[in-house]
């Protein structure tokens, strides 16, 4: 079982990499204008890139960066879903 410190460290490390990747890609389209199905497809592509990074023994930093891409897409999907869900309540 993990400790709160280990969990916090894990999330902080992921957060750093996620923010770095978002800032690197901020010139791309705004995710809340992208349909969920398209975001899901893009996330699957990122999962394959993460798998390749592990398979081909990339550095831990490169694997973290690929994991951050996946996590960023997961967050984008949740955000777009929430926006659409709330619009349907109006």
PEDADA-V628883 format. One record per backbone hydrogen bond with DSSP energy under -0.5 kcal/mol. NH is the residue of the N-H (numbers start at 1). CO is the residue of the C=O. Records with the same first field share a line. If there is no record, write none. Layout:
NH->CO / CO
This chain:
7->3
8->4
9->5
10->6
11->7
12->8
13->9
14->10
15->11
16->12
17->13
18->14
19->15
20->16
21->17
22->18
23->19
24->20
25->21
26->23
28->25
33->30
34->31
39->35
40->36
41->37
42->38
43->39
44->40
45->41
46->42
47->43
48->44
49->45
50->46
51->47
52->48
53->49
54->50
55->51
56->52
57->54
58->53
63->59
64->60
65->61
66->62
67->63
68->64
69->65
70->66
71->67
72->68
73->69
74->70
75->71
76->72
77->73
78->74
79->75
80->76
81->77
82->78
83->79
84->80
85->81
86->82
87->83
88->84
89->85
90->86 / 87
